[in-house]
Amino acid sequence: MRIRPYASSDLSTVVALFTASVHTLGAKHYGPEQLDAWAPRPPDLEAWRQRLEPLRILMAEDALGPCGFIAWRDDGLIDLLYTAPRCARRGVASRLVQAAEDDLSASGVTELSTEASLGAWPFFETQGFTVVEPQTVTRRGATFTRFLMKKENAA
Ligand SMILES: CC(C)(COP(=O)(O)OP(=O)(O)OC[C@H]1O[C@@H](n2cnc3c(N)ncnc32)[C@H](O)[C@@H]1OP(=O)(O)O)[C@@H](O)C(=O)NCCC(=O)NCCS
């Protein structure tokens, strides 16, 4: 498993990985209308380009290709974390969170946060995050429960 910085040429790869991850791994926790609202098909690549622009992004890949990506803000918010279905439960997200945490620590950021999906909050607990509060958000007409979670970084 290799972790490397995102390049602008990775845009369609990242968006395809996101879409597959949501519609496969997210299907245990959300219904079809929610999944379509979360990850519309086809995706809007220009909207994604703008969404990713201000974020720090790392990609994980193995011999077969992309396995996951993480995107975070300079203030410590982990904004996006998605593992490819074929790579699930192999430690990919753990490696990506650790890499983001190391980068933020080096910048002196002492608190990490995320807004975790129903499927992701148990993962974030394994990484030392704790739930601050449940949140209800509406995206493209669908309502989602998620959890604001935080972690004190050992910077
Ligand atoms: C949540 C997600 C990122 C986890 O990715 P992953 O690469 O499979 O995670 P890891 O292999 O690093 O998991 C490490 C540990 O976290 C826990 N964990 C991971 N996924 C879990 C799940 N779905 N349910 C319960 N615990 C989970 C387990 O303890 C796991 O260790 P184990 O496999 O030895 O039991 C992935 O399932 C995903 O992309 N989900 C869909 C999209 C999503 O919800 N993203 C987050 C948006 S906030």
The ligand as a Gaussian input file, in Angstrom:
#p B3LYP/6-31G(d) Opt

LIG

0 1
 C      -15.604000       4.158000       7.016000
 C      -14.518000       3.713000       6.031000
 C      -13.758000       4.939000       5.543000
 C      -13.572000       2.742000       6.752000
 O      -12.539000       2.375000       5.820000
 P      -11.627000       1.044000       5.961000
 O      -10.449000       1.271000       5.087000
 O      -12.451000      -0.164000       5.696000
 O      -11.231000       1.082000       7.495000
 P      -10.030000       0.251000       8.226000
 O       -9.789000      -1.025000       7.503000
 O       -8.878000       1.173000       8.426000
 O      -10.755000      -0.050000       9.623000
 C      -10.060000       0.002000      10.853000
 C      -10.990000      -0.437000      11.957000
 O      -12.114000       0.443000      12.042000
 C      -13.286000      -0.325000      12.383000
 N      -14.239000      -0.263000      11.285000
 C      -13.993000       0.042000       9.977000
 N      -15.134000       0.021000       9.274000
 C      -16.102000      -0.310000      10.145000
 C      -17.513000      -0.503000      10.009000
 N      -18.146000      -0.333000       8.835000
 N      -18.220000      -0.849000      11.110000
 C      -17.601000      -1.037000      12.289000
 N      -16.277000      -0.858000      12.489000
 C      -15.548000      -0.499000      11.426000
 C      -12.828000      -1.752000      12.631000
 O      -12.480000      -1.863000      14.002000
 C      -11.590000      -1.821000      11.760000
 O      -10.683000      -2.792000      12.177000
 P      -10.931000      -4.349000      11.754000
 O      -11.209000      -4.379000      10.276000
 O       -9.619000      -4.997000      12.118000
 O      -12.083000      -4.825000      12.567000
 C      -15.147000       2.948000       4.819000
 O      -16.034000       1.947000       5.320000
 C      -15.921000       3.816000       3.851000
 O      -15.338000       4.365000       2.924000
 N      -17.268000       3.888000       4.035000
 C      -18.185000       4.540000       3.091000
 C      -18.024000       6.013000       3.043000
 C      -18.084000       6.716000       4.372000
 O      -19.008000       6.562000       5.168000
 N      -17.051000       7.543000       4.566000
 C      -16.931000       8.385000       5.695000
 C      -17.674000       9.665000       5.462000
 S      -17.701000      10.559000       7.004000

